[in-house]
Amino acid sequence: MAKYDKAILVGVDGSDASYKAVWWAANYAHHAGLTLHIVCAYSLPSYAAVSFDVTYTSMGDDKAAHNDAQTILAKAKAIADEQGVQATTLIVTGDTASVFVELSHNYNLIVIGNRGKGGLAERMLGTTSSSLPAAAYCPVVVIPYTDDSGKVMHLNNRIRRVVVGADESRWGVKAIETAAEFADHWGAMLTVLSAVPNLTSMTGTGASGIDNSEQNSVMESYLEDLRSSIRPLHRKYPNLNITESVVEGSAIEALTQASKDNDVVVVGSRGRGGFTGLIFGSVSQGLIQHAVGPVYVVPRKYVESAKSESEEGIAQTAENVPEVPLESVKGIQEVSISQADDNTAKGLSDIIDPPDRP
């Protein structure tokens, strides 16, 4: 299969969170003139279970699961149809996260929903929304369903404000470039945000007793460095409204707060997923758990693949990520889905097609 140069892949599992991801992906595809592919992945247990009468019974019914997947895809397709997008629908059997990693070789963007917020168990055991951004070969957008208090989040159908976390790593630099391109495409304002250590709480460096003028001088120095680093963006996107911001504190806290006032938060990922990310700290993983808006993650593998190709004199684009033939992804099948009835589409819209924020 040739790489889908202008295609977005969105995953759906029947949860309201995944339908909301379809809504966002379809809205973006409609605005950008992109193709939308919707995939439902499921796996069947490969073991038998002991029933109450101590006999062994087979676990999992592939036909029933396949039918359920078609029902889920029909609802997802109804959401896309309402956005004016004719989506391709796929069914894949296998471990969901692994399937998406394989498929990420062939798409320029993957969109997934995030069911819940926080919770040690969820981060320890891993979910597609927390593990995929660390392993994907293309950017991943994670769509929140609720905030930390369980309130359903409402998203704009027009991107007006974008914020990106700035750092000096390769993936951090790529995140800024990606955010600028994304914001320019939407005609949105871009804020480049850099989080620096809390100066007033630092000890052993002589900073614990700094006065306001000294603190302002240090912050201004950080700000000037940030402005210098993004000057190429002003030349490349002369019509893009770019604001630089330096704040004290952790990047996770700063970007989570920024997610309240921006439509999309862009961040680079060092590739620390699962337990490692939890213990050593991952900005992207922490942000995904607490942001109240879409988080656009630029994965490390995506950046490294592009860099590897560029070292051989090839342009740095997503198209350089090695392709994985679609037919090599075990159990993948394109299915024809009938259009859902109007009542189904309307019921879903009441949940995941919210009005614009002021």
Secondary structure, 3 states (H helix, E strand, C coil): CCCCCCEEEEECCCCHHHHHHHHHHHHHHHHHCCEEEEEEEECCCCCEEECCCCCEEECCCHHHHHHHHHHHHHHHHHHHHHCCCCCEEEEEECCHHHHHHHHCCCCCEEEEEECCCCCHHHHHHCCHHHHHHHHCCCCEEEEECECCCCCECCCCCCCCEEEEECCCCHHHHHHHHHHHHHHHHHCCEEEEEEEECCHHHCCCCCCCCCCHHHHHHHHHHHHHHHHHHCHHHHHHCCCCCEEEEEEECCHHHHHHHHCCCCCEEEEECCCCCHHHHHHHCCHHHHHHHHCCCCEEEECHHHHHHHHHHHCCCCCCCHHHCCCCCHHHCCCCEEECCCCCCHHHHHHHHHHHCCCCCC
